[in-house]
């Protein structure tokens, strides 16, 4: 018996066909033709079904396997290649957890099926859903409903590629546009994990997003989003052990810097909590985000980062956002650089206001050590000769005249009594060069005088320029 089983286990079908073809080559050819014909006939069987009333059967199977409700189904066809599948010309898709609000309308919905039971229409098993070139036109309520679907439903795989995401506010105005190159939503049965992965482009930067929930601890979920340019990574862990809100911890890595966030959220909004016990990493983000109106009020405190690094990355990304997205969200983001690594400057505050499709930095300021404060107004970001520039009007409040004259080596004969100085500044983001205009002691004078800009590359050039300007003011 053992010898017999051993022969069966060691049976090689390739050698058998080779041997049989030598003995009876014509019979082998006929057998192979018959086999191919029978397989083709088997896979073709569903084409003979009557699909006039099959939409109800498809609806039941999709609802059971994918927790999606298909409505207004138009024209179901069966195709054998490249793999057996049903193709729905057009239909409306609803999430089973929210059957009243339509999630999206799709064309050419492809439902792949398993090869077994093709001879029995009612026993056909669905394998996965494929969507291609779909416009996901969603509102926040759709995102909330999908998140609920993501957390609580057991589904078969759903795949999406070459599509666009349009996110709208409560007034149905577009606030965000994103390219979705690939999207996979499936369950890893081997590791007992539900996963979502996506590749796309947001604000002109390629990104990847991964989300997973392990069923051994279903209250814990993890998300990881990475941007390539600039190099930006957000890794989050969410804990839903409270019925009223979800606790979360997030680590943000930007260039060589890291920021840890503690916050909680529910369907109404997000509260970022100030972790006052943190000593090692003083950088933090605190504030609130309202999800109903998508209004945010955030304060980002950075420590140990150079002004050049902050300004370059900030202006570059603000320019990208303004050029690539239809801005229609409102909020305030205050960036406070409280430990500036610079001999002259300290405490940079960049107050960014997003309002009615415009970006404003009017309340931004930069303090000079023991001297005063530079206040920015009417800043603009623009491109010139394929390079990025930032230009702003400046009001310099002088707190200590003696310290000002001492720092910039102004001779006594050129000193004047003042408490405010007005000028303009232009910054080349690509080259890192600054250009300063002529100085005025009266705000109205600059409107009548032509502004002459001079390039400043170092502190010595700045000292020389300021010294010349005060000599000119004294002569006038």
C-alpha positions in Angstrom: 0.0 0.0 0.0 2.8 2.4 0.9 4.6 1.7 -2.4 1.3 2.4 -4.2 0.9 5.8 -2.5 4.5 6.6 -3.1 4.0 6.1 -6.8 0.9 8.4 -6.9 2.8 11.1 -5.0 5.7 10.9 -7.4 3.5 10.9 -10.5 4.7 13.5 -13.1 2.0 14.6 -15.5 4.5 16.2 -17.8 6.4 12.9 -18.2 3.1 11.1 -18.7 2.1 13.4 -21.5 5.5 13.1 -23.1 5.3 9.3 -22.9 1.7 9.2 -24.1 2.5 11.5 -27.0 5.3 9.2 -28.1 3.0 6.2 -28.1 0.0 8.0 -29.7 0.8 11.5 -30.9 -2.4 11.9 -32.9 -4.5 10.9 -29.9 -2.6 13.4 -27.7 -3.4 16.3 -30.1 -7.1 15.4 -30.2 -7.2 15.1 -26.4 -5.6 18.6 -26.0 -8.0 20.1 -28.5 -11.0 18.6 -26.7 -9.7 19.8 -23.4 -9.3 23.4 -24.6 -12.7 23.2 -26.3 -14.4 22.0 -23.1 -12.7 24.7 -20.9 -13.7 27.4 -23.4 -17.2 26.1 -23.4 -17.3 26.0 -19.6 -16.1 29.6 -19.3 -18.5 30.7 -22.0 -21.6 29.2 -20.2 -22.5 32.5 -18.4 -22.9 34.4 -21.7 -26.0 32.4 -22.3 -27.7 33.5 -19.1 -30.6 35.9 -19.2 -29.4 39.0 -17.3 -32.7 41.0 -17.5 -33.4 40.2 -13.8 -29.9 39.3 -12.8 -29.3 42.8 -11.3 -31.2 41.7 -8.1 -28.9 38.7 -7.8 -25.8 40.8 -8.3 -27.1 43.3 -5.7 -27.5 40.6 -3.1 -24.1 39.1 -3.7 -22.3 42.6 -3.7 -24.1 43.6 -0.5 -23.1 40.3 1.2 -19.5 40.2 0.0 -18.5 43.9 -0.2 -21.1 45.7 2.1 -22.0 47.9 -0.8 -25.5 48.6 -2.2 -25.7 48.9 -6.0 -28.8 50.7 -7.3 -30.0 51.9 -10.7 -27.9 49.2 -12.4 -27.7 49.6 -16.2 -26.7 46.8 -18.6 -24.9 43.8 -17.0 -22.7 41.7 -19.4 -20.4 38.7 -18.8 -16.9 38.7 -20.3 -14.5 35.8 -20.3 -11.2 37.6 -20.8 -8.8 38.4 -19.3 -10.5 36.6 -16.5 -14.2 35.7 -16.0 -16.1 38.9 -14.8 -19.3 40.8 -14.9 -19.3 44.3 -16.3 -21.9 46.8 -15.2 -22.2 49.8 -17.6 -23.4 52.2 -14.9 -24.7 52.2 -11.4 -25.0 54.1 -8.1 -23.0 52.9 -5.1 -24.2 53.2 -1.5 -22.3 52.1 1.6 -24.4 49.5 3.5 -23.9 51.3 6.8 -25.5 54.4 5.2 -28.0 53.3 2.5 -29.7 56.7 2.2 -26.8 58.8 1.0 -25.3 57.9 -2.4 -21.5 57.4 -2.2 -20.8 57.7 -5.9 -21.9 57.0 -9.4 -19.6 54.7 -11.5 -19.3 53.6 -15.0 -17.8 50.3 -16.1 -17.9 48.5 -12.7 -15.9 45.3 -13.1 -16.8 42.4 -10.8 -14.3 39.5 -11.1 -15.7 36.0 -10.3 -14.3 32.6 -9.4 -14.0 30.0 -12.1 -16.0 27.4 -10.2 -19.8 27.0 -10.4 -20.1 29.0 -13.7 -22.7 26.4 -14.8 -25.0 27.5 -12.0 -25.9 31.2 -12.1 -27.2 31.3 -8.5 -24.0 29.7 -7.2 -21.5 32.0 -8.9 -19.0 33.5 -6.3 -17.7 37.0 -6.5 -14.0 37.5 -6.2 -13.2 41.2 -6.2 -14.3 44.6 -7.6 -12.2 46.7 -9.9 -12.8 50.4 -10.7 -10.8 52.4 -13.3 -10.9 56.1 -14.1 -13.5 57.0 -11.5 -14.2 60.5 -10.2 -14.7 60.3 -6.5 -16.8 63.4 -5.8 -17.2 63.3 -2.0 -18.2 65.4 0.9 -17.1 65.0 4.6 -20.1 63.0 5.4 -19.0 60.5 2.7 -15.5 60.3 4.3 -17.0 59.7 7.7 -19.3 56.9 6.4 -16.4 55.3 4.5 -14.3 55.4 7.7 -17.1 53.5 9.5 -17.2 51.0 6.6 -13.5 50.6 6.8 -13.4 50.0 10.6 -16.4 47.7 11.0 -17.1 45.7 7.8 -15.7 42.5 6.6 -15.4 42.7 2.8 -13.8 41.1 -0.2 -11.1 43.1 -2.1 -11.9 46.4 -3.8 -9.4 47.9 -6.2 -9.3 51.3 -7.8 -6.8 52.9 -10.2 -6.2 56.0 -12.4 -8.9 58.0 -10.6 -9.5 61.5 -9.1 -10.7 62.5 -5.7 -12.7 65.7 -5.3 -13.5 66.7 -1.7 -16.2 69.3 -1.2 -17.4 71.3 1.8 -21.0 71.7 3.1 -21.6 74.2 0.4 -20.5 71.7 -2.2 -17.4 73.8 -3.1 -14.3 71.9 -4.0 -11.6 72.2 -1.3 -9.2 69.5 -2.3 -8.2 67.6 -5.4 -6.1 64.4 -5.4 -4.9 61.9 -8.0 -5.4 58.3 -7.0 -3.0 56.1 -9.0 -3.7 52.8 -7.1 -6.1 51.9 -4.3 -6.4 48.5 -2.6 -8.9 47.7 0.1 -8.8 44.1 1.3 -8.4 41.6 4.2 -5.2 39.7 4.7 -6.7 36.4 6.0 -3.3 34.9 6.8 -2.3 37.7 9.2 -5.9 38.4 10.3 -5.5 42.0 9.2 -7.7 44.4 7.3 -5.6 46.7 5.0 -6.0 49.8 2.8 -3.1 51.0 0.6 -3.1 53.9 -1.8 -0.7 55.7 -4.1 -1.5 59.1 -5.4 -0.6 62.8 -5.8 -1.7 65.7 -3.5 -0.7 69.3 -3.8 1.8 68.3 -6.6 3.6 65.8 -4.4 3.5 62.0 -4.8 2.3 60.1 -1.7 1.7 56.6 -0.4 -0.9 55.8 2.3 -1.2 52.5 4.4 -3.9 51.7 6.9 -4.5 48.5 8.8 -6.5 46.9 11.7 -5.5 43.7 13.3 -8.5 41.7 14.4 -6.7 40.3 17.4 -7.1 43.9 18.9 -9.9 45.5 16.8 -9.9 48.8 18.8 -6.4 49.7 17.6 -5.8 50.9 14.0 -2.6 52.3 12.4 -2.1 54.7 9.5 1.1 55.7 7.6 1.3 58.4 5.0 4.5 59.4 3.2 5.2 62.3 0.8 8.2 62.2 -1.5 8.8 65.8 -2.3 9.2 67.2 0.3 10.3 64.3 2.4 7.4 64.0 4.8 6.1 61.1 6.9 3.1 60.8 9.2 2.7 57.6 11.3 -0.4 57.3 13.5 -2.0 54.9 16.0 -5.7 55.2 16.9 -7.4 53.7 20.0 -11.2 53.5 20.0 -11.8 52.1 23.5 -14.1 55.1 24.3 -17.6 55.4 22.8 -17.5 59.2 22.6 -14.1 59.8 20.9 -11.0 58.2 19.5 -7.6 58.7 21.1 -4.6 59.1 18.8 -0.9 59.4 18.8 1.0 60.7 15.7 4.6 61.0 14.9 5.5 63.5 12.1 8.9 63.4 10.4 9.8 66.3 8.2 13.4 66.4 6.8 15.5 65.7 9.9 13.0 66.8 12.5 10.3 64.9 14.4 7.1 66.0 16.0 4.9 64.0 18.3 1.1 64.7 18.6 -1.5 63.6 21.1 -5.1 64.3 20.2 -8.7 63.0 20.3 -11.5 63.3 17.8 -15.0 62.3 17.0 -17.4 63.0 14.1 -17.6 66.8 15.0 -13.9 67.7 15.3 -10.3 67.1 16.4 -8.7 68.5 19.6 -4.9 68.6 19.6 -3.7 68.3 23.2 -0.6 70.1 24.6 1.6 67.5 26.1 3.3 69.6 28.8 5.3 66.7 30.2 7.4 66.4 27.1 10.9 67.7 27.7 13.2 66.2 25.0 11.2 67.3 22.0 9.7 70.8 22.5 8.1 71.0 19.1 4.4 70.6 19.3 1.1 71.3 17.5 -2.0 72.4 19.5 -5.5 73.6 18.6 -8.8 72.5 17.2 -10.2 71.4 13.8 -13.9 71.5 13.1 -14.9 68.8 10.7 -18.5 70.1 10.1 -17.3 73.3 8.5 -13.6 72.3 8.2 -12.3 75.3 10.0 -9.0 75.0 11.9 -7.2 77.1 14.4 -3.7 75.6 15.0 -0.5 76.7 16.7 2.7 75.0 15.6 5.6 75.5 17.9 9.0 74.6 16.4 12.3 74.4 18.3 15.9 74.0 17.1 15.2 74.6 13.4 16.9 77.3 11.3 14.9 80.2 9.8 16.2 79.3 6.3 14.8 75.7 6.6 11.4 76.9 7.8 11.0 79.7 5.2 12.2 77.7 2.2 9.9 74.7 2.8 7.0 76.9 3.9 7.0 79.2 0.9 7.6 76.4 -1.5 4.6 74.4 -0.3 2.3 77.4 0.0 3.1 78.2 -3.6 2.4 74.6 -4.6 -0.9 74.6 -2.7 -2.0 77.9 -4.2 -1.2 76.7 -7.8 -2.3 73.1 -7.7 -5.5 73.1 -5.5 -8.8 74.9 -5.5 -8.5 76.4 -2.1 -11.8 76.7 -0.4 -11.2 75.9 3.3 -10.9 78.4 6.1 -8.6 78.5 9.1 -5.5 79.8 10.9 -2.1 78.3 11.2 0.4 80.1 13.4 4.0 78.8 13.2 6.2 79.9 16.1 9.9 79.4 15.9 10.8 80.1 19.5 14.5 79.2 19.4 16.0 80.6 16.3 19.6 79.6 15.6 20.8 83.0 14.5 23.0 85.8 15.9 20.6 88.5 15.0 17.1 87.2 14.9 14.8 85.4 17.4 11.2 84.3 17.7 9.9 84.1 14.2 6.0 84.1 14.0 4.3 83.2 10.7 0.6 83.7 10.9 -1.1 82.0 7.9 -4.7 82.7 7.3 -6.7 80.7 4.7 -9.9 82.6 3.9 -12.1 82.6 0.8 -9.6 81.0 -1.6 -6.8 83.3 -0.4 -3.6 82.9 1.6 -2.6 85.8 3.9 0.5 86.2 6.0 -0.2 89.7 7.2 0.2 89.1 11.0 3.7 87.5 10.6 6.6 89.0 12.5 10.3 88.4 13.3 12.1 89.8 16.4 15.6 91.2 16.5 17.5 90.5 19.7 17.1 93.4 22.1 16.3 95.8 19.2 12.7 95.5 18.0 10.3 93.6 15.8 9.8 93.3 12.0 6.1 93.2 11.0 5.2 91.8 7.6 2.3 93.1 5.5 0.9 92.4 2.0 3.3 89.5 1.4 3.1 87.8 -2.0 4.6 84.6 -3.5 5.3 84.6 -7.2 7.6 83.1 -9.9 10.1 85.1 -11.9 12.6 83.7 -14.4 11.7 80.2 -13.3 12.6 81.0 -9.7 10.4 81.4 -6.6 10.3 84.8 -4.9 8.5 86.2 -1.8 8.0 90.0 -1.4 6.6 91.9 1.5 6.2 95.4 3.0 7.9 95.9 6.4 7.2 98.0 9.4 10.0 97.8 11.9 9.1 98.7 15.5 12.2 99.9 17.3 12.2 99.1 21.0 15.8 100.1 21.8 17.4 102.8 19.6 20.8 102.6 21.3 20.9 98.8 20.8 20.0 99.3 17.1 22.7 101.8 16.5 25.3 99.8 18.4 24.4 96.6 16.5 24.6 98.1 13.0 27.6 100.4 13.8 25.7 103.7 13.0 28.0 106.8 13.8 26.6 109.3 16.2 26.4 112.0 13.6 24.0 109.8 11.5 21.7 108.9 14.3 18.1 110.2 14.4 15.3 109.9 16.9 12.9 107.2 15.6 10.6 104.4 16.8 9.5 103.0 13.4 11.2 102.2 10.1 9.5 101.3 6.8 11.0 99.4 3.8 10.4 96.4 1.6 12.1 93.0 1.3 12.3 90.5 -1.5 13.5 86.9 -0.9 14.7 84.5 -3.6 13.6 81.1 -2.2 15.7 79.1 -4.8 19.0 80.9 -4.3 18.5 82.1 -0.6 19.3 85.7 -1.5 17.6 88.8 0.1 17.0 92.2 -1.5 16.2 95.2 0.7 14.7 98.5 -0.5 15.5 102.0 0.6 14.5 102.9 4.2 11.8 105.5 5.0 10.9 106.9 8.4 7.4 107.9 7.3 5.0 105.2 6.0 3.6 107.5 3.3 7.0 108.4 1.9 7.5 105.0 0.3 4.4 105.4 -1.9 5.9 108.6 -3.5 9.5 107.3 -3.8 10.7 104.7 -6.2 12.0 101.6 -4.4 15.6 100.6 -5.2 16.5 97.1 -4.1 20.0 96.0 -3.1 21.1 92.4 -2.7 22.1 91.2 0.8 24.0 87.9 1.1 25.5 88.2 4.6 25.5 90.3 7.9 28.4 92.5 6.8 26.5 93.6 3.6 23.4 94.3 5.8 25.5 96.4 8.2 27.0 98.4 5.3 23.6 99.0 3.7 21.9 100.2 6.9 24.8 102.4 7.6 24.6 104.0 4.2 20.8 104.4 4.5 21.1 106.3 7.8 23.8 108.5 6.3 21.4 109.4 3.5 18.5 110.0 5.9 20.7 112.4 7.9 21.7 114.3 4.8 18.1 114.7 3.8 
